[in-house]
């Protein structure tokens, strides 16, 4: 793997690595997401991400998704709290198609009134789907519990009320502010000629309507850490759906990798502490999942389970016991979980799509894509005393969705 960094003439940062791989992956992103939605217009960044796939004016008018998927590739766009990104992964023989796709999606959206209203209805459906997907609902409720009244706590999808207030001009204005080339980070991973890639990107971006060239500062999110214990009842459920969340270090913190190791110890794999205790020993929940959520300003770790209602309080006590076990872990076990984490990173680095997206994420958050190649060192440097300290519970949020 050979890391590179170049600055395109329009101000965009081109980063990535050249490696021997049959696949090529390219990701393009801007450091704007749901936290940048104006007050009263939550969901604007996500709405804009949706319409990037609609109303394109590029002359070929090809069906991008079909053209890419016909060759076994993939095309995706995502809105996060602080980043909006597009990724395309294809066989390396189709590099030109991937470049075309990821840059075409940055073109100024041109929608008819019918297309605009149709996409609004699609997002209404997405909001309803997430409300019914209790895994996602629990995570979102815990995010709001941990980040009370902060910009990061707002739903990425927005509220139905705010969505109704968004106009097509709002989308254009937000696009002008965020999708200028000077805000772009472009991450490419695979087997390619770097000079040729740079030349093709320069040519493509010059040929599309992609905003002005003014790099705008990204405002900091207002964070108010909080804790909450919430229960609600729904009809039609057979089991409870519960979540347990703790505050954790932000992206870029010295302790962020330590926290990721803690989450892996508790929830990752059949041999994780909570999987063994809750499912294998007691049969209390089929699913035991953990997730580390983070921003530049704050972090929070979420654990999700789906037990019988009668076991909810017992499950919460077992989770707390898992943190106590981590807080008293001996060095031999600690070194074993570090070794496992390093092996998983080595496996992840073989996948071009994950590498491309991870480098884009680091670059867009202002930490530099080079951090992607320092992950193994970061994990080997984790100290047992820091691991134990993070495991000491100092603020907890809980949510339980219970059968009515």
Protein Blocks (a to p, Z undefined) as FASTA:
>chain_A
ZZdddddfkopaceddddddfbdcdddddfbdfklpcghiahklmmmmmmmmgoiabfkl
pafklmmmmnopacdddddfkbccddddddfklmmmmmmmmmmmmpccdddfklmmmmmm
mmmmmmmmmmmmmmlmmmmmmmmmmmgoiaklpcfkbpfklmmmpcfklmmmmmmmmmgf
klpccddeddddfklmmmmmmmmmmmpcebjabdcddddddddddddddddddehiabdc
dddddddddehiaklmmmmmmmmmmmgojkbmklmmmmmmnopafbdcddddddfkbccd
dddddddfklmmmmmmmmmmmmmmmmmccfklmmmmmmmmmmmmmmmmmpmklmmmmmmm
mmmnonopklmmmmmmmmmmpcfklmmmmmpcfbdcddddddZZ
